[in-house]
């Protein structure tokens, strides 16, 4: 089936976000940093804020569990903008090229409703989507829950079989495939232009 729609995840695809960009200098001790990120401020905890829990509530819950790490936990969202290092220029350039094609462009992201506005305000390429972005924190749904893809499909009246979904998370790619999407999994060394050409997208 012909691809009509291209759907981008943001983190790891168009944006380079990693808590290590802040905590590397904060700890100045890689072993301690990795312990903190794997056991105290783990990705599963951050995902609950992406799913709609407030940053303040999420922080307080974790401080109650790990009071000896209170200072570090409170530093997490206070310094979130440092963790959002930059865009991923080669992939953003592809997005800009797609703007002038016949494809309809969408965003589907796991992102806190409280922090996403900062990205919108500071990176102009988000305007290319013309507001056609589904944010997990707003919907109170998070990938790989299939319901969030259905929000996108129903809100914009598009078909999975006519849509290409681009993400860096294998679980999200697996779910999108099961829902009928064409998919591209992004790695740090992925040549997105080549991958798009491989599935028939014309730039």
DARANOR-V69499 format. One record per helix or strand. SS is the DSSP state (H for helix, E for strand). FROM is the first residue (numbers start at 1). TO is the last residue. Records with the same first field share a line. If there is no record, write none. Layout:
SS: FROM-TO ; FROM-TO
This chain:
E: 5-8 ; 11-11 ; 15-17 ; 84-87 ; 104-109 ; 133-135 ; 163-167 ; 182-185
H: 20-27 ; 30-39 ; 43-50 ; 55-65 ; 67-78 ; 80-83 ; 89-99 ; 113-122 ; 124-129 ; 136-139 ; 146-156 ; 160-162 ; 170-178 ; 192-198
